[in-house]
Amino acid sequence: MNRIDDAVNLFENGYVCSQAVFAAFSSDFGVSREDALKIGACFGSGMRKGEVCGACTGALMALGLKYGDEKAKSNEVCEKFLDEFKRVNGSYICRDLLECDISTEEGVEFALEHNLFKEFCPKMVESAAEIVEKLI
């Protein structure tokens, strides 16, 4: 299974978006899957506040493992990642992507009613993983 499929599979099996993307790449850069799943646990759903998409956060953590020893390079790949994710998906802000504010009870209800976590979010996980693949 490739890393993109692995990320989507992790998400579809109950891990949050940030965990799924980070864990799919982490072992390539010296962080165990188990540790990556722990590290990524609090970043899903835009840090539970609808902020930066958790799939993006997981991707940036993976890119940090690859390029974090060099500040200029890590800044460059961060910008490239976010710009490309926004170009492809329209935003990298969770509430903008979902078109609801999941930091509220009403927003979560809307997301659940519209199957966003099951139908839309896996696409964001896949997109983030695809962009990481291009940047590493």
Biotite code that builds the C-alpha atoms (Angstrom):
import biotite.structure as struc

atoms = struc.array([
    struc.Atom([0.000, 0.000, 0.000], chain_id="A", res_id=1, res_name="MET", atom_name="CA", element="C"),
    struc.Atom([1.389, 3.412, -0.889], chain_id="A", res_id=2, res_name="ASN", atom_name="CA", element="C"),
    struc.Atom([1.481, 6.293, 1.593], chain_id="A", res_id=3, res_name="ARG", atom_name="CA", element="C"),
    struc.Atom([-1.502, 8.097, 0.053], chain_id="A", res_id=4, res_name="ILE", atom_name="CA", element="C"),
    struc.Atom([-3.717, 5.016, 0.326], chain_id="A", res_id=5, res_name="ASP", atom_name="CA", element="C"),
    struc.Atom([-2.303, 4.363, 3.800], chain_id="A", res_id=6, res_name="ASP", atom_name="CA", element="C"),
    struc.Atom([-3.307, 7.854, 4.962], chain_id="A", res_id=7, res_name="ALA", atom_name="CA", element="C"),
    struc.Atom([-6.855, 7.480, 3.620], chain_id="A", res_id=8, res_name="VAL", atom_name="CA", element="C"),
    struc.Atom([-7.113, 4.002, 5.127], chain_id="A", res_id=9, res_name="ASN", atom_name="CA", element="C"),
    struc.Atom([-6.006, 5.250, 8.538], chain_id="A", res_id=10, res_name="LEU", atom_name="CA", element="C"),
    struc.Atom([-8.574, 8.040, 8.406], chain_id="A", res_id=11, res_name="PHE", atom_name="CA", element="C"),
    struc.Atom([-11.345, 5.713, 7.316], chain_id="A", res_id=12, res_name="GLU", atom_name="CA", element="C"),
    struc.Atom([-10.454, 3.403, 10.193], chain_id="A", res_id=13, res_name="ASN", atom_name="CA", element="C"),
    struc.Atom([-11.030, 5.983, 12.890], chain_id="A", res_id=14, res_name="GLY", atom_name="CA", element="C"),
    struc.Atom([-7.918, 8.112, 13.138], chain_id="A", res_id=15, res_name="TYR", atom_name="CA", element="C"),
    struc.Atom([-8.275, 11.870, 12.739], chain_id="A", res_id=16, res_name="VAL", atom_name="CA", element="C"),
    struc.Atom([-6.991, 13.566, 9.605], chain_id="A", res_id=17, res_name="CYS", atom_name="CA", element="C"),
    struc.Atom([-3.794, 14.878, 11.188], chain_id="A", res_id=18, res_name="SER", atom_name="CA", element="C"),
    struc.Atom([-2.896, 11.450, 12.575], chain_id="A", res_id=19, res_name="GLN", atom_name="CA", element="C"),
    struc.Atom([-3.617, 9.738, 9.266], chain_id="A", res_id=20, res_name="ALA", atom_name="CA", element="C"),
    struc.Atom([-1.403, 11.948, 7.117], chain_id="A", res_id=21, res_name="VAL", atom_name="CA", element="C"),
    struc.Atom([1.442, 12.237, 9.624], chain_id="A", res_id=22, res_name="PHE", atom_name="CA", element="C"),
    struc.Atom([1.534, 8.513, 10.413], chain_id="A", res_id=23, res_name="ALA", atom_name="CA", element="C"),
    struc.Atom([1.558, 7.549, 6.735], chain_id="A", res_id=24, res_name="ALA", atom_name="CA", element="C"),
    struc.Atom([4.912, 9.321, 6.331], chain_id="A", res_id=25, res_name="PHE", atom_name="CA", element="C"),
    struc.Atom([6.481, 9.387, 9.799], chain_id="A", res_id=26, res_name="SER", atom_name="CA", element="C"),
    struc.Atom([8.367, 6.098, 9.773], chain_id="A", res_id=27, res_name="SER", atom_name="CA", element="C"),
    struc.Atom([10.243, 7.198, 6.643], chain_id="A", res_id=28, res_name="ASP", atom_name="CA", element="C"),
    struc.Atom([11.794, 9.942, 8.751], chain_id="A", res_id=29, res_name="PHE", atom_name="CA", element="C"),
    struc.Atom([12.483, 8.180, 12.044], chain_id="A", res_id=30, res_name="GLY", atom_name="CA", element="C"),
    struc.Atom([9.228, 8.540, 13.978], chain_id="A", res_id=31, res_name="VAL", atom_name="CA", element="C"),
    struc.Atom([7.297, 5.348, 14.641], chain_id="A", res_id=32, res_name="SER", atom_name="CA", element="C"),
    struc.Atom([3.697, 5.034, 13.506], chain_id="A", res_id=33, res_name="ARG", atom_name="CA", element="C"),
    struc.Atom([2.658, 4.603, 17.136], chain_id="A", res_id=34, res_name="GLU", atom_name="CA", element="C"),
    struc.Atom([4.363, 7.851, 18.155], chain_id="A", res_id=35, res_name="ASP", atom_name="CA", element="C"),
    struc.Atom([3.020, 9.696, 15.099], chain_id="A", res_id=36, res_name="ALA", atom_name="CA", element="C"),
    struc.Atom([-0.523, 8.659, 15.979], chain_id="A", res_id=37, res_name="LEU", atom_name="CA", element="C"),
    struc.Atom([-0.020, 10.051, 19.486], chain_id="A", res_id=38, res_name="LYS", atom_name="CA", element="C"),
    struc.Atom([1.616, 13.273, 18.289], chain_id="A", res_id=39, res_name="ILE", atom_name="CA", element="C"),
    struc.Atom([-1.074, 13.906, 15.684], chain_id="A", res_id=40, res_name="GLY", atom_name="CA", element="C"),
    struc.Atom([-4.031, 13.201, 17.966], chain_id="A", res_id=41, res_name="ALA", atom_name="CA", element="C"),
    struc.Atom([-4.848, 16.787, 18.978], chain_id="A", res_id=42, res_name="CYS", atom_name="CA", element="C"),
    struc.Atom([-4.633, 18.411, 15.549], chain_id="A", res_id=43, res_name="PHE", atom_name="CA", element="C"),
    struc.Atom([-7.694, 16.933, 13.820], chain_id="A", res_id=44, res_name="GLY", atom_name="CA", element="C"),
    struc.Atom([-10.665, 19.093, 12.823], chain_id="A", res_id=45, res_name="SER", atom_name="CA", element="C"),
    struc.Atom([-8.474, 22.170, 12.668], chain_id="A", res_id=46, res_name="GLY", atom_name="CA", element="C"),
    struc.Atom([-7.266, 21.639, 16.235], chain_id="A", res_id=47, res_name="MET", atom_name="CA", element="C"),
    struc.Atom([-10.916, 20.987, 17.129], chain_id="A", res_id=48, res_name="ARG", atom_name="CA", element="C"),
    struc.Atom([-11.666, 24.632, 16.318], chain_id="A", res_id=49, res_name="LYS", atom_name="CA", element="C"),
    struc.Atom([-12.084, 24.589, 12.531], chain_id="A", res_id=50, res_name="GLY", atom_name="CA", element="C"),
    struc.Atom([-8.751, 26.305, 11.975], chain_id="A", res_id=51, res_name="GLU", atom_name="CA", element="C"),
    struc.Atom([-5.998, 24.901, 9.697], chain_id="A", res_id=52, res_name="VAL", atom_name="CA", element="C"),
    struc.Atom([-7.215, 21.569, 8.291], chain_id="A", res_id=53, res_name="CYS", atom_name="CA", element="C"),
    struc.Atom([-5.784, 18.674, 10.272], chain_id="A", res_id=54, res_name="GLY", atom_name="CA", element="C"),
    struc.Atom([-4.723, 16.911, 7.084], chain_id="A", res_id=55, res_name="ALA", atom_name="CA", element="C"),
    struc.Atom([-2.538, 19.948, 6.390], chain_id="A", res_id=56, res_name="CYS", atom_name="CA", element="C"),
    struc.Atom([-1.155, 19.915, 9.913], chain_id="A", res_id=57, res_name="THR", atom_name="CA", element="C"),
    struc.Atom([-0.239, 16.248, 9.591], chain_id="A", res_id=58, res_name="GLY", atom_name="CA", element="C"),
    struc.Atom([1.375, 16.952, 6.242], chain_id="A", res_id=59, res_name="ALA", atom_name="CA", element="C"),
    struc.Atom([3.388, 19.848, 7.647], chain_id="A", res_id=60, res_name="LEU", atom_name="CA", element="C"),
    struc.Atom([4.602, 17.692, 10.533], chain_id="A", res_id=61, res_name="MET", atom_name="CA", element="C"),
    struc.Atom([5.793, 15.094, 8.010], chain_id="A", res_id=62, res_name="ALA", atom_name="CA", element="C"),
    struc.Atom([7.516, 17.762, 5.933], chain_id="A", res_id=63, res_name="LEU", atom_name="CA", element="C"),
    struc.Atom([9.090, 19.086, 9.118], chain_id="A", res_id=64, res_name="GLY", atom_name="CA", element="C"),
    struc.Atom([10.618, 15.680, 9.765], chain_id="A", res_id=65, res_name="LEU", atom_name="CA", element="C"),
    struc.Atom([12.127, 15.726, 6.280], chain_id="A", res_id=66, res_name="LYS", atom_name="CA", element="C"),
    struc.Atom([13.229, 19.363, 6.062], chain_id="A", res_id=67, res_name="TYR", atom_name="CA", element="C"),
    struc.Atom([13.162, 20.713, 9.625], chain_id="A", res_id=68, res_name="GLY", atom_name="CA", element="C"),
    struc.Atom([16.935, 20.812, 10.056], chain_id="A", res_id=69, res_name="ASP", atom_name="CA", element="C"),
    struc.Atom([17.136, 23.715, 7.620], chain_id="A", res_id=70, res_name="GLU", atom_name="CA", element="C"),
    struc.Atom([14.906, 26.698, 8.438], chain_id="A", res_id=71, res_name="LYS", atom_name="CA", element="C"),
    struc.Atom([14.898, 28.227, 4.956], chain_id="A", res_id=72, res_name="ALA", atom_name="CA", element="C"),
    struc.Atom([14.018, 24.903, 3.314], chain_id="A", res_id=73, res_name="LYS", atom_name="CA", element="C"),
    struc.Atom([11.305, 24.071, 5.857], chain_id="A", res_id=74, res_name="SER", atom_name="CA", element="C"),
    struc.Atom([9.780, 27.527, 5.363], chain_id="A", res_id=75, res_name="ASN", atom_name="CA", element="C"),
    struc.Atom([9.883, 27.023, 1.600], chain_id="A", res_id=76, res_name="GLU", atom_name="CA", element="C"),
    struc.Atom([8.160, 23.622, 1.632], chain_id="A", res_id=77, res_name="VAL", atom_name="CA", element="C"),
    struc.Atom([5.583, 24.876, 4.141], chain_id="A", res_id=78, res_name="CYS", atom_name="CA", element="C"),
    struc.Atom([4.657, 27.731, 1.800], chain_id="A", res_id=79, res_name="GLU", atom_name="CA", element="C"),
    struc.Atom([4.625, 25.426, -1.214], chain_id="A", res_id=80, res_name="LYS", atom_name="CA", element="C"),
    struc.Atom([2.432, 22.903, 0.555], chain_id="A", res_id=81, res_name="PHE", atom_name="CA", element="C"),
    struc.Atom([-0.120, 25.437, 1.785], chain_id="A", res_id=82, res_name="LEU", atom_name="CA", element="C"),
    struc.Atom([-0.229, 27.271, -1.534], chain_id="A", res_id=83, res_name="ASP", atom_name="CA", element="C"),
    struc.Atom([-0.770, 24.044, -3.461], chain_id="A", res_id=84, res_name="GLU", atom_name="CA", element="C"),
    struc.Atom([-3.394, 22.719, -1.033], chain_id="A", res_id=85, res_name="PHE", atom_name="CA", element="C"),
    struc.Atom([-5.278, 26.006, -1.288], chain_id="A", res_id=86, res_name="LYS", atom_name="CA", element="C"),
    struc.Atom([-4.984, 26.035, -5.077], chain_id="A", res_id=87, res_name="ARG", atom_name="CA", element="C"),
    struc.Atom([-6.379, 22.504, -5.334], chain_id="A", res_id=88, res_name="VAL", atom_name="CA", element="C"),
    struc.Atom([-9.026, 22.702, -2.587], chain_id="A", res_id=89, res_name="ASN", atom_name="CA", element="C"),
    struc.Atom([-9.891, 26.395, -2.300], chain_id="A", res_id=90, res_name="GLY", atom_name="CA", element="C"),
    struc.Atom([-8.619, 26.855, 1.249], chain_id="A", res_id=91, res_name="SER", atom_name="CA", element="C"),
    struc.Atom([-6.612, 25.198, 3.981], chain_id="A", res_id=92, res_name="TYR", atom_name="CA", element="C"),
    struc.Atom([-8.941, 26.389, 6.737], chain_id="A", res_id=93, res_name="ILE", atom_name="CA", element="C"),
    struc.Atom([-11.162, 23.577, 7.988], chain_id="A", res_id=94, res_name="CYS", atom_name="CA", element="C"),
    struc.Atom([-14.356, 25.597, 8.457], chain_id="A", res_id=95, res_name="ARG", atom_name="CA", element="C"),
    struc.Atom([-13.999, 27.115, 4.980], chain_id="A", res_id=96, res_name="ASP", atom_name="CA", element="C"),
    struc.Atom([-13.440, 23.701, 3.411], chain_id="A", res_id=97, res_name="LEU", atom_name="CA", element="C"),
    struc.Atom([-16.402, 22.151, 5.236], chain_id="A", res_id=98, res_name="LEU", atom_name="CA", element="C"),
    struc.Atom([-18.573, 25.258, 4.851], chain_id="A", res_id=99, res_name="GLU", atom_name="CA", element="C"),
    struc.Atom([-19.526, 25.003, 8.509], chain_id="A", res_id=100, res_name="CYS", atom_name="CA", element="C"),
    struc.Atom([-17.930, 25.831, 11.838], chain_id="A", res_id=101, res_name="ASP", atom_name="CA", element="C"),
    struc.Atom([-17.222, 22.557, 13.597], chain_id="A", res_id=102, res_name="ILE", atom_name="CA", element="C"),
    struc.Atom([-16.175, 24.392, 16.737], chain_id="A", res_id=103, res_name="SER", atom_name="CA", element="C"),
    struc.Atom([-19.909, 24.746, 17.377], chain_id="A", res_id=104, res_name="THR", atom_name="CA", element="C"),
    struc.Atom([-22.522, 22.109, 18.110], chain_id="A", res_id=105, res_name="GLU", atom_name="CA", element="C"),
    struc.Atom([-24.546, 23.318, 15.127], chain_id="A", res_id=106, res_name="GLU", atom_name="CA", element="C"),
    struc.Atom([-21.554, 23.020, 12.843], chain_id="A", res_id=107, res_name="GLY", atom_name="CA", element="C"),
    struc.Atom([-20.828, 19.475, 13.951], chain_id="A", res_id=108, res_name="VAL", atom_name="CA", element="C"),
    struc.Atom([-24.488, 18.560, 13.425], chain_id="A", res_id=109, res_name="GLU", atom_name="CA", element="C"),
    struc.Atom([-24.353, 20.054, 9.914], chain_id="A", res_id=110, res_name="PHE", atom_name="CA", element="C"),
    struc.Atom([-21.171, 18.139, 9.115], chain_id="A", res_id=111, res_name="ALA", atom_name="CA", element="C"),
    struc.Atom([-22.674, 14.885, 10.377], chain_id="A", res_id=112, res_name="LEU", atom_name="CA", element="C"),
    struc.Atom([-25.978, 15.402, 8.541], chain_id="A", res_id=113, res_name="GLU", atom_name="CA", element="C"),
    struc.Atom([-24.099, 16.008, 5.300], chain_id="A", res_id=114, res_name="HIS", atom_name="CA", element="C"),
    struc.Atom([-21.630, 13.130, 5.808], chain_id="A", res_id=115, res_name="ASN", atom_name="CA", element="C"),
    struc.Atom([-18.716, 15.535, 5.496], chain_id="A", res_id=116, res_name="LEU", atom_name="CA", element="C"),
    struc.Atom([-16.442, 13.526, 7.786], chain_id="A", res_id=117, res_name="PHE", atom_name="CA", element="C"),
    struc.Atom([-17.037, 10.355, 5.751], chain_id="A", res_id=118, res_name="LYS", atom_name="CA", element="C"),
    struc.Atom([-17.306, 11.753, 2.225], chain_id="A", res_id=119, res_name="GLU", atom_name="CA", element="C"),
    struc.Atom([-15.435, 15.066, 2.130], chain_id="A", res_id=120, res_name="PHE", atom_name="CA", element="C"),
    struc.Atom([-12.639, 14.733, 4.679], chain_id="A", res_id=121, res_name="CYS", atom_name="CA", element="C"),
    struc.Atom([-11.075, 11.612, 3.114], chain_id="A", res_id=122, res_name="PRO", atom_name="CA", element="C"),
    struc.Atom([-10.563, 13.699, -0.026], chain_id="A", res_id=123, res_name="LYS", atom_name="CA", element="C"),
    struc.Atom([-8.646, 16.277, 2.028], chain_id="A", res_id=124, res_name="MET", atom_name="CA", element="C"),
    struc.Atom([-6.498, 13.534, 3.562], chain_id="A", res_id=125, res_name="VAL", atom_name="CA", element="C"),
    struc.Atom([-5.772, 12.182, 0.092], chain_id="A", res_id=126, res_name="GLU", atom_name="CA", element="C"),
    struc.Atom([-5.002, 15.635, -1.288], chain_id="A", res_id=127, res_name="SER", atom_name="CA", element="C"),
    struc.Atom([-2.613, 16.469, 1.558], chain_id="A", res_id=128, res_name="ALA", atom_name="CA", element="C"),
    struc.Atom([-0.792, 13.144, 1.192], chain_id="A", res_id=129, res_name="ALA", atom_name="CA", element="C"),
    struc.Atom([-0.484, 13.592, -2.577], chain_id="A", res_id=130, res_name="GLU", atom_name="CA", element="C"),
    struc.Atom([1.086, 17.019, -2.135], chain_id="A", res_id=131, res_name="ILE", atom_name="CA", element="C"),
    struc.Atom([3.531, 15.705, 0.483], chain_id="A", res_id=132, res_name="VAL", atom_name="CA", element="C"),
    struc.Atom([4.540, 12.955, -1.951], chain_id="A", res_id=133, res_name="GLU", atom_name="CA", element="C"),
    struc.Atom([5.399, 15.618, -4.536], chain_id="A", res_id=134, res_name="LYS", atom_name="CA", element="C"),
    struc.Atom([7.414, 17.680, -2.058], chain_id="A", res_id=135, res_name="LEU", atom_name="CA", element="C"),
    struc.Atom([9.533, 14.885, -0.628], chain_id="A", res_id=136, res_name="ILE", atom_name="CA", element="C"),
])
